[in-house]
Amino acid sequence: MKAHLLSGASLAGALLVAVLGLPAQAWAQRMPHADANAVGADVGVFAPQQSGMGSGLDIGGFFEHYLDARDSIRGEVGWMQATQDNDSTKSVRQVRAGGDLIHNWEGGAIHPFVGAGLGLYFVQPRVSGSNNGNGGTRFGGNILGGLEFFTAKTFAVKAEARYHIVEGWNGYDPSGFALTVGLKSYF
């Protein structure tokens, strides 16, 4: 019995020494904090402003750097494809490469956020899965908002609404509304 208690005390003592030996930032700092980073991916639906077009898939990936605990810069690449209402073989693909400024509020396990950004949108009409004619590059911006739900100290599930405001191209209005859900990992 004494040997069992001694080995338990030794293990607890070793664990305490190991934890106390770590730098304070390794175990005490919450996420997000200044100089923290995050990566993530989103999937959802995009509804273009253009009449005659239906909603389509929206997929994106991002890298985010925190300037402080509340403000971050997000670099993002997104892919959206909406189909024509009366002909599902016709679609318009949009690829966005851009950056956003994000502000979040501490809410315990839930962090609401808002932001805005600018980017380039590569617009390409498609028929039956193949490019149809020349595409174009347009300048645009977006406003966004959402919630992050922390499931662990460095992991969150997020929901986001975003409105893209994009220059018209060849008689087409690529602006539109997106709703996505995603995963985000902090480091």
Contacts in CASP RR format, 6 or more apart in sequence:
PFRMAT RR
TARGET T0000
AUTHOR 0000-0000-0000
METHOD contacts of the structure
MODEL  1
MKAHLLSGASLAGALLVAVLGLPAQAWAQRMPHADANAVGADVGVFAPQQ
SGMGSGLDIGGFFEHYLDARDSIRGEVGWMQATQDNDSTKSVRQVRAGGD
LIHNWEGGAIHPFVGAGLGLYFVQPRVSGSNNGNGGTRFGGNILGGLEFF
TAKTFAVKAEARYHIVEGWNGYDPSGFALTVGLKSYF
19 27 0 8 1.000
30 69 0 8 1.000
30 153 0 8 1.000
31 150 0 8 1.000
31 153 0 8 1.000
31 154 0 8 1.000
31 186 0 8 1.000
32 38 0 8 1.000
32 66 0 8 1.000
32 69 0 8 1.000
32 72 0 8 1.000
32 104 0 8 1.000
32 186 0 8 1.000
33 66 0 8 1.000
33 68 0 8 1.000
33 69 0 8 1.000
34 66 0 8 1.000
34 67 0 8 1.000
34 68 0 8 1.000
34 69 0 8 1.000
35 65 0 8 1.000
35 66 0 8 1.000
36 65 0 8 1.000
36 66 0 8 1.000
36 186 0 8 1.000
36 187 0 8 1.000
37 63 0 8 1.000
37 64 0 8 1.000
37 65 0 8 1.000
37 66 0 8 1.000
37 186 0 8 1.000
37 187 0 8 1.000
38 63 0 8 1.000
38 64 0 8 1.000
38 66 0 8 1.000
38 72 0 8 1.000
38 184 0 8 1.000
38 185 0 8 1.000
38 186 0 8 1.000
38 187 0 8 1.000
39 61 0 8 1.000
39 62 0 8 1.000
39 63 0 8 1.000
39 64 0 8 1.000
39 184 0 8 1.000
39 185 0 8 1.000
39 187 0 8 1.000
40 61 0 8 1.000
40 62 0 8 1.000
40 63 0 8 1.000
40 64 0 8 1.000
40 182 0 8 1.000
40 183 0 8 1.000
40 184 0 8 1.000
40 185 0 8 1.000
41 59 0 8 1.000
41 60 0 8 1.000
41 61 0 8 1.000
41 62 0 8 1.000
41 182 0 8 1.000
41 183 0 8 1.000
42 58 0 8 1.000
42 59 0 8 1.000
42 60 0 8 1.000
42 61 0 8 1.000
42 62 0 8 1.000
42 158 0 8 1.000
42 160 0 8 1.000
42 180 0 8 1.000
42 181 0 8 1.000
42 182 0 8 1.000
43 57 0 8 1.000
43 58 0 8 1.000
43 59 0 8 1.000
43 60 0 8 1.000
43 180 0 8 1.000
43 181 0 8 1.000
43 182 0 8 1.000
44 57 0 8 1.000
44 58 0 8 1.000
44 59 0 8 1.000
44 178 0 8 1.000
44 179 0 8 1.000
44 180 0 8 1.000
44 181 0 8 1.000
45 55 0 8 1.000
45 56 0 8 1.000
45 57 0 8 1.000
45 58 0 8 1.000
45 178 0 8 1.000
45 179 0 8 1.000
45 180 0 8 1.000
46 55 0 8 1.000
46 56 0 8 1.000
46 57 0 8 1.000
46 58 0 8 1.000
46 80 0 8 1.000
46 81 0 8 1.000
46 82 0 8 1.000
46 94 0 8 1.000
46 176 0 8 1.000
46 177 0 8 1.000
46 178 0 8 1.000
47 54 0 8 1.000
47 55 0 8 1.000
47 56 0 8 1.000
47 82 0 8 1.000
47 176 0 8 1.000
47 177 0 8 1.000
47 178 0 8 1.000
48 54 0 8 1.000
48 55 0 8 1.000
48 82 0 8 1.000
48 92 0 8 1.000
48 173 0 8 1.000
48 174 0 8 1.000
48 175 0 8 1.000
48 176 0 8 1.000
49 173 0 8 1.000
49 174 0 8 1.000
49 175 0 8 1.000
49 176 0 8 1.000
49 177 0 8 1.000
50 82 0 8 1.000
50 92 0 8 1.000
50 172 0 8 1.000
50 173 0 8 1.000
50 174 0 8 1.000
52 84 0 8 1.000
52 85 0 8 1.000
52 86 0 8 1.000
53 82 0 8 1.000
53 83 0 8 1.000
53 84 0 8 1.000
53 85 0 8 1.000
53 92 0 8 1.000
54 82 0 8 1.000
54 83 0 8 1.000
54 84 0 8 1.000
54 85 0 8 1.000
55 82 0 8 1.000
56 80 0 8 1.000
56 81 0 8 1.000
56 82 0 8 1.000
56 83 0 8 1.000
57 79 0 8 1.000
57 80 0 8 1.000
57 81 0 8 1.000
58 78 0 8 1.000
58 79 0 8 1.000
58 80 0 8 1.000
58 178 0 8 1.000
58 180 0 8 1.000
59 78 0 8 1.000
59 79 0 8 1.000
59 80 0 8 1.000
60 76 0 8 1.000
60 77 0 8 1.000
60 78 0 8 1.000
60 79 0 8 1.000
60 180 0 8 1.000
61 76 0 8 1.000
61 77 0 8 1.000
61 78 0 8 1.000
62 74 0 8 1.000
62 75 0 8 1.000
62 76 0 8 1.000
62 77 0 8 1.000
63 74 0 8 1.000
63 75 0 8 1.000
63 76 0 8 1.000
64 72 0 8 1.000
64 73 0 8 1.000
64 74 0 8 1.000
64 75 0 8 1.000
64 102 0 8 1.000
64 184 0 8 1.000
65 72 0 8 1.000
65 73 0 8 1.000
65 74 0 8 1.000
66 72 0 8 1.000
67 73 0 8 1.000
69 106 0 8 1.000
70 103 0 8 1.000
70 104 0 8 1.000
70 105 0 8 1.000
70 106 0 8 1.000
71 101 0 8 1.000
71 102 0 8 1.000
71 103 0 8 1.000
71 104 0 8 1.000
72 101 0 8 1.000
72 102 0 8 1.000
72 104 0 8 1.000
73 99 0 8 1.000
73 100 0 8 1.000
73 101 0 8 1.000
73 102 0 8 1.000
74 99 0 8 1.000
74 100 0 8 1.000
74 101 0 8 1.000
74 102 0 8 1.000
75 98 0 8 1.000
75 99 0 8 1.000
75 100 0 8 1.000
76 96 0 8 1.000
76 97 0 8 1.000
76 98 0 8 1.000
76 99 0 8 1.000
76 100 0 8 1.000
77 95 0 8 1.000
77 96 0 8 1.000
77 97 0 8 1.000
77 98 0 8 1.000
78 95 0 8 1.000
78 96 0 8 1.000
78 97 0 8 1.000
79 93 0 8 1.000
79 94 0 8 1.000
79 95 0 8 1.000
79 96 0 8 1.000
80 93 0 8 1.000
80 94 0 8 1.000
80 95 0 8 1.000
80 96 0 8 1.000
80 178 0 8 1.000
81 91 0 8 1.000
81 92 0 8 1.000
81 93 0 8 1.000
81 94 0 8 1.000
81 126 0 8 1.000
82 91 0 8 1.000
82 92 0 8 1.000
82 94 0 8 1.000
83 90 0 8 1.000
83 91 0 8 1.000
84 90 0 8 1.000
84 91 0 8 1.000
89 127 0 8 1.000
89 128 0 8 1.000
89 129 0 8 1.000
90 125 0 8 1.000
90 126 0 8 1.000
90 127 0 8 1.000
90 132 0 8 1.000
91 125 0 8 1.000
91 126 0 8 1.000
91 127 0 8 1.000
91 129 0 8 1.000
92 123 0 8 1.000
92 124 0 8 1.000
92 125 0 8 1.000
92 126 0 8 1.000
92 172 0 8 1.000
92 174 0 8 1.000
93 123 0 8 1.000
93 124 0 8 1.000
93 125 0 8 1.000
93 126 0 8 1.000
94 121 0 8 1.000
94 122 0 8 1.000
94 123 0 8 1.000
94 124 0 8 1.000
94 166 0 8 1.000
94 174 0 8 1.000
95 121 0 8 1.000
95 122 0 8 1.000
95 124 0 8 1.000
96 119 0 8 1.000
96 120 0 8 1.000
96 121 0 8 1.000
96 122 0 8 1.000
96 164 0 8 1.000
97 119 0 8 1.000
97 120 0 8 1.000
97 122 0 8 1.000
98 117 0 8 1.000
98 118 0 8 1.000
98 119 0 8 1.000
98 120 0 8 1.000
99 117 0 8 1.000
99 118 0 8 1.000
99 119 0 8 1.000
100 115 0 8 1.000
100 116 0 8 1.000
100 117 0 8 1.000
100 142 0 8 1.000
100 144 0 8 1.000
101 115 0 8 1.000
101 116 0 8 1.000
101 117 0 8 1.000
102 113 0 8 1.000
102 114 0 8 1.000
102 115 0 8 1.000
102 144 0 8 1.000
103 113 0 8 1.000
103 114 0 8 1.000
103 115 0 8 1.000
104 111 0 8 1.000
104 112 0 8 1.000
104 113 0 8 1.000
104 148 0 8 1.000
105 111 0 8 1.000
105 112 0 8 1.000
105 113 0 8 1.000
108 150 0 8 1.000
109 149 0 8 1.000
109 150 0 8 1.000
110 147 0 8 1.000
110 148 0 8 1.000
110 149 0 8 1.000
110 150 0 8 1.000
111 147 0 8 1.000
111 148 0 8 1.000
111 150 0 8 1.000
111 156 0 8 1.000
112 145 0 8 1.000
112 146 0 8 1.000
112 147 0 8 1.000
113 145 0 8 1.000
113 146 0 8 1.000
113 147 0 8 1.000
113 148 0 8 1.000
114 143 0 8 1.000
114 144 0 8 1.000
114 145 0 8 1.000
114 146 0 8 1.000
115 143 0 8 1.000
115 144 0 8 1.000
115 145 0 8 1.000
116 141 0 8 1.000
116 142 0 8 1.000
116 143 0 8 1.000
116 144 0 8 1.000
117 141 0 8 1.000
117 142 0 8 1.000
117 143 0 8 1.000
118 139 0 8 1.000
118 140 0 8 1.000
118 141 0 8 1.000
119 139 0 8 1.000
119 140 0 8 1.000
119 141 0 8 1.000
120 137 0 8 1.000
120 138 0 8 1.000
120 139 0 8 1.000
120 140 0 8 1.000
121 137 0 8 1.000
121 138 0 8 1.000
121 139 0 8 1.000
121 140 0 8 1.000
121 164 0 8 1.000
121 166 0 8 1.000
121 174 0 8 1.000
122 135 0 8 1.000
122 136 0 8 1.000
122 137 0 8 1.000
123 135 0 8 1.000
123 136 0 8 1.000
123 137 0 8 1.000
123 138 0 8 1.000
123 166 0 8 1.000
123 169 0 8 1.000
123 172 0 8 1.000
123 174 0 8 1.000
124 131 0 8 1.000
124 135 0 8 1.000
124 136 0 8 1.000
125 131 0 8 1.000
125 132 0 8 1.000
125 133 0 8 1.000
125 135 0 8 1.000
125 172 0 8 1.000
126 132 0 8 1.000
135 169 0 8 1.000
135 170 0 8 1.000
136 169 0 8 1.000
136 170 0 8 1.000
138 166 0 8 1.000
138 167 0 8 1.000
138 168 0 8 1.000
138 169 0 8 1.000
138 174 0 8 1.000
139 166 0 8 1.000
139 167 0 8 1.000
140 164 0 8 1.000
140 165 0 8 1.000
140 166 0 8 1.000
140 167 0 8 1.000
141 164 0 8 1.000
141 165 0 8 1.000
141 166 0 8 1.000
142 162 0 8 1.000
142 163 0 8 1.000
142 164 0 8 1.000
142 165 0 8 1.000
143 162 0 8 1.000
143 163 0 8 1.000
143 165 0 8 1.000
144 160 0 8 1.000
144 161 0 8 1.000
144 162 0 8 1.000
144 163 0 8 1.000
145 160 0 8 1.000
145 161 0 8 1.000
145 162 0 8 1.000
146 158 0 8 1.000
146 159 0 8 1.000
146 160 0 8 1.000
146 161 0 8 1.000
147 158 0 8 1.000
147 159 0 8 1.000
148 156 0 8 1.000
148 157 0 8 1.000
148 158 0 8 1.000
148 184 0 8 1.000
149 156 0 8 1.000
149 157 0 8 1.000
149 158 0 8 1.000
149 159 0 8 1.000
150 156 0 8 1.000
151 157 0 8 1.000
153 186 0 8 1.000
154 185 0 8 1.000
154 186 0 8 1.000
154 187 0 8 1.000
155 183 0 8 1.000
155 184 0 8 1.000
155 185 0 8 1.000
155 186 0 8 1.000
156 183 0 8 1.000
156 184 0 8 1.000
156 186 0 8 1.000
157 181 0 8 1.000
157 182 0 8 1.000
157 183 0 8 1.000
157 184 0 8 1.000
158 181 0 8 1.000
158 182 0 8 1.000
158 183 0 8 1.000
158 184 0 8 1.000
159 179 0 8 1.000
159 180 0 8 1.000
159 181 0 8 1.000
159 182 0 8 1.000
160 178 0 8 1.000
160 179 0 8 1.000
160 180 0 8 1.000
160 181 0 8 1.000
160 182 0 8 1.000
161 177 0 8 1.000
161 178 0 8 1.000
161 179 0 8 1.000
162 177 0 8 1.000
162 178 0 8 1.000
162 180 0 8 1.000
163 175 0 8 1.000
163 176 0 8 1.000
163 177 0 8 1.000
163 178 0 8 1.000
164 174 0 8 1.000
164 175 0 8 1.000
164 176 0 8 1.000
164 177 0 8 1.000
164 178 0 8 1.000
165 175 0 8 1.000
166 173 0 8 1.000
166 174 0 8 1.000
166 175 0 8 1.000
166 176 0 8 1.000
167 174 0 8 1.000
168 174 0 8 1.000
168 175 0 8 1.000
END
